[in-house]
Amino acid sequence: MEQKTTLNAETRDQKGTASARVLREQGLIPAIIYGHKKDPVAITLNAHDFSEAIHHGGRLMELKIGKKNESIIIKDLQYDHLGKSIIHADLMRVSITDVVTVTIPIEIKGTAKGAAEGGVTVANTSALEVECRVTEIPEKITINIKDLEVGSHIFAKDIQLPEGAKLKSDPETLIVSCTTVEEAKTEEQVAQAEPLSPEVIIKGKKIEEGEEAQAEAKPEAKEKSKEKSKEKE
């Protein structure tokens, strides 16, 4: 069972790109909480504490906002252009009985047996979509490839998921393979694997984002739109 991290948060009235920039300069991260048929709430989080919680694998968190507590999971994170600092967070309200669909990173361990025969290991997918209770979200899915021979493959359906987790990705999704050098070159050219980033779903119910979250979470797109308008003028 995942340990719940508790963080302090404060509500915020000012919104928009300029305001978000000022908050980040103060060591804060603008975020929005939504879900469970309640109105979205704009908040700020301590950047250091939030980043530390994520670094230690925290997915389920307890936010203390004034006199209220909110149980949340991270739905989406936006990073700066360097991919290092978080600039906005989308958080979803949950209860401990909720079943959610989340994306879990894959960790590959070991050296394929086929490597001794000249084989090359090719990782095709970096994450899988699984369904589980919010209290049982795995930090990662570990795959040991020591028995992988040349010409062998591991598909999503072959992976033993943590107890309580159910595979939601296509069972035929290729995770990793051991191939010859020539085959490996071909795979690298045609298979540009990207981490999955599906929306979190509570047992069949899609949680829609507020318009404010979308506008603030993508300041760069907004700025580009302004620049294009100026060019037309």
C-alpha positions as CSV (number, residue, x, y, z in Angstrom):
1,M,0.0,0.0,0.0
2,E,1.3,3.4,-0.9
3,Q,2.2,5.8,1.9
4,K,0.3,9.1,1.8
5,T,2.4,12.2,1.9
6,T,1.0,15.3,3.6
7,L,1.7,18.7,2.2
8,N,0.5,22.2,3.0
9,A,-1.2,24.2,0.3
10,E,-2.9,27.6,0.0
11,T,-5.7,28.9,-2.2
12,R,-4.9,31.6,-4.7
13,D,-7.0,34.3,-6.3
14,Q,-4.7,35.6,-8.9
15,K,-4.5,33.6,-12.1
16,G,-2.8,33.8,-15.4
17,T,0.7,33.5,-16.9
18,A,2.2,36.6,-15.2
19,S,0.9,35.7,-11.8
20,A,2.2,32.1,-12.2
21,R,5.6,33.4,-13.1
22,V,5.7,35.5,-9.9
23,L,4.7,32.5,-7.8
24,R,7.4,30.4,-9.2
25,E,10.0,33.1,-8.4
26,Q,8.8,32.8,-4.8
27,G,9.5,29.1,-4.7
28,L,5.8,28.1,-5.2
29,I,4.1,26.0,-7.8
30,P,0.7,27.0,-9.1
31,A,-1.7,24.0,-9.2
32,I,-5.4,23.2,-9.6
33,I,-7.5,20.6,-7.8
34,Y,-10.7,19.1,-9.4
35,G,-12.8,16.1,-9.4
36,H,-15.5,14.3,-7.2
37,K,-18.2,16.7,-8.6
38,K,-16.7,19.7,-6.7
39,D,-15.6,23.0,-8.1
40,P,-12.0,23.4,-9.2
41,V,-9.8,25.1,-6.7
42,A,-6.6,27.0,-7.6
43,I,-3.8,26.5,-5.1
44,T,-0.1,27.0,-4.6
45,L,2.4,24.3,-3.3
46,N,5.9,24.7,-1.9
47,A,8.0,23.8,-4.9
48,H,10.8,22.0,-2.8
49,D,8.4,19.9,-0.7
50,F,6.2,18.9,-3.7
51,S,9.3,18.0,-5.8
52,E,10.7,15.9,-3.0
53,A,7.4,14.0,-2.6
54,I,7.4,13.2,-6.3
55,H,11.1,12.2,-6.2
56,H,10.4,9.7,-3.5
57,G,7.7,8.1,-5.6
58,G,4.7,9.8,-4.0
59,R,1.5,9.6,-6.1
60,L,-1.2,9.7,-3.4
61,M,-1.0,12.8,-1.3
62,E,-2.9,14.6,1.5
63,L,-3.2,18.3,1.0
64,K,-3.9,20.5,4.0
65,I,-5.7,23.7,2.8
66,G,-6.6,25.9,5.7
67,K,-8.8,23.7,8.0
68,K,-9.7,21.2,5.2
69,N,-7.8,18.2,4.0
70,E,-8.0,16.9,0.4
71,S,-6.8,13.4,-0.7
72,I,-5.4,13.8,-4.2
73,I,-3.3,12.0,-6.9
74,I,-1.2,13.7,-9.5
75,K,-2.9,13.7,-12.9
76,D,-0.5,15.8,-14.9
77,L,2.7,17.9,-14.4
78,Q,4.0,20.6,-16.7
79,Y,7.8,21.2,-16.8
80,D,9.9,24.1,-18.0
81,H,11.6,24.0,-21.4
82,L,14.6,22.2,-19.9
83,G,12.4,19.5,-18.5
84,K,13.7,20.0,-15.0
85,S,11.4,22.3,-12.9
86,I,7.7,21.8,-12.5
87,I,5.8,24.9,-13.5
88,H,2.2,23.6,-13.0
89,A,0.4,20.6,-11.5
90,D,-3.0,19.2,-12.2
91,L,-4.3,17.3,-9.1
92,M,-7.4,15.1,-8.8
93,R,-9.5,14.5,-5.7
94,V,-9.9,10.9,-4.7
95,S,-11.1,8.8,-1.9
96,I,-9.3,5.7,-0.6
97,T,-12.0,3.5,-2.2
98,D,-11.5,4.9,-5.7
99,V,-10.2,2.7,-8.6
100,V,-8.2,4.8,-11.0
101,T,-6.3,4.3,-14.3
102,V,-2.7,5.6,-14.1
103,T,0.5,5.4,-16.1
104,I,3.3,3.5,-14.4
105,P,6.9,3.7,-15.6
106,I,8.8,0.6,-16.6
107,E,12.2,-0.3,-15.2
108,I,14.2,-2.9,-17.0
109,K,16.8,-4.9,-15.0
110,G,19.4,-7.4,-15.9
111,T,21.4,-8.3,-19.0
112,A,19.7,-10.4,-21.7
113,K,21.0,-13.9,-22.2
114,G,21.1,-13.1,-25.9
115,A,23.6,-10.4,-25.4
116,A,26.3,-13.1,-25.1
117,E,25.3,-14.3,-28.6
118,G,25.6,-10.9,-30.2
119,G,22.0,-9.8,-29.6
120,V,21.0,-6.2,-28.9
121,T,18.3,-5.3,-26.3
122,V,15.7,-2.8,-27.6
123,A,13.3,-1.2,-25.2
124,N,10.1,-0.2,-27.1
125,T,7.8,1.1,-24.4
126,S,8.7,3.1,-21.2
127,A,5.4,2.9,-19.4
128,L,2.1,1.0,-19.1
129,E,-1.4,2.0,-18.2
130,V,-2.9,0.0,-15.3
131,E,-6.0,0.1,-13.2
132,C,-5.8,-0.1,-9.4
133,R,-7.0,1.4,-6.2
134,V,-5.5,4.8,-5.3
135,T,-4.0,3.2,-2.2
136,E,-2.2,0.6,-4.2
137,I,-0.6,2.6,-7.1
138,P,2.8,1.0,-7.8
139,E,5.8,3.3,-8.1
140,K,7.1,1.3,-11.1
141,I,6.9,-1.9,-12.9
142,T,10.2,-3.9,-12.9
143,I,11.0,-6.3,-15.7
144,N,14.0,-8.7,-15.4
145,I,15.3,-9.6,-18.9
146,K,18.1,-12.0,-17.9
147,D,16.4,-14.9,-19.7
148,L,15.7,-13.0,-22.9
149,E,17.3,-14.7,-25.9
150,V,18.0,-13.5,-29.4
151,G,14.7,-13.4,-31.3
152,S,12.7,-13.2,-28.0
153,H,10.2,-10.5,-27.1
154,I,8.3,-9.4,-23.9
155,F,4.8,-8.1,-24.4
156,A,2.6,-6.3,-22.0
157,K,0.6,-9.5,-21.5
158,D,3.7,-11.3,-20.3
159,I,4.3,-9.0,-17.4
160,Q,3.2,-9.9,-13.9
161,L,1.7,-6.8,-12.4
162,P,1.7,-6.0,-8.7
163,E,-1.2,-7.5,-6.7
164,G,-4.4,-5.6,-7.3
165,A,-3.3,-4.0,-10.6
166,K,-5.0,-4.7,-13.9
167,L,-3.5,-4.1,-17.3
168,K,-5.3,-1.4,-19.3
169,S,-2.7,-1.0,-22.1
170,D,-3.0,-3.2,-25.2
171,P,-1.8,-6.7,-24.1
172,E,0.1,-6.9,-27.4
173,T,2.2,-3.8,-26.7
174,L,5.8,-4.7,-27.2
175,I,7.9,-3.8,-24.2
176,V,11.4,-5.1,-24.9
177,S,13.1,-7.4,-27.4
178,C,16.5,-9.0,-28.1
179,T,17.4,-8.8,-31.8
180,T,20.3,-8.9,-34.2
181,V,22.2,-5.6,-34.9
182,E,20.5,-5.1,-38.2
183,E,17.0,-5.7,-36.8
184,A,17.7,-3.3,-34.0
185,K,18.6,-0.5,-36.4
186,T,15.3,-1.1,-38.2
187,E,13.3,-1.0,-35.0
188,E,15.0,2.2,-33.9
189,Q,14.0,3.9,-37.1
190,V,10.4,2.9,-37.1
191,A,9.5,2.7,-33.4
192,Q,9.8,6.0,-31.7
193,A,8.5,4.9,-28.3
194,E,6.9,7.7,-26.2
195,P,5.9,7.4,-22.5
196,L,2.1,7.0,-22.3
197,S,0.3,10.0,-20.7
198,P,-3.4,9.1,-20.5
199,E,-5.9,11.0,-18.5
200,V,-6.6,9.6,-15.1
201,I,-10.1,8.0,-15.0
202,I,-12.1,7.0,-12.0
203,K,-13.8,3.7,-12.8
204,G,-15.2,4.8,-16.2
205,K,-15.7,8.5,-15.4
206,K,-13.4,10.9,-17.2
207,I,-12.5,13.9,-15.1
208,E,-12.5,17.1,-17.2
209,E,-10.1,19.9,-16.5
210,G,-11.2,23.5,-15.8
211,E,-10.5,26.1,-18.5
212,E,-8.3,27.9,-16.1
213,A,-6.0,24.9,-15.6
214,Q,-5.6,24.5,-19.3
215,A,-4.8,28.1,-19.9
216,E,-2.3,28.4,-17.1
217,A,-0.7,25.0,-17.6
218,K,0.3,25.9,-21.1
219,P,1.7,29.4,-21.0
220,E,4.1,28.9,-23.9
221,A,1.2,28.0,-26.3
222,K,-0.6,31.1,-25.2
223,E,2.4,33.3,-25.9
224,K,2.9,31.8,-29.3
225,S,-0.7,32.5,-30.1
226,K,-0.2,36.2,-29.2
227,E,2.9,36.4,-31.4
228,K,1.1,35.0,-34.4
229,S,-1.7,37.5,-33.9
230,K,0.8,40.3,-33.9
231,E,2.4,39.0,-37.1
232,K,-1.0,39.0,-38.9
233,E,-1.5,42.6,-37.8
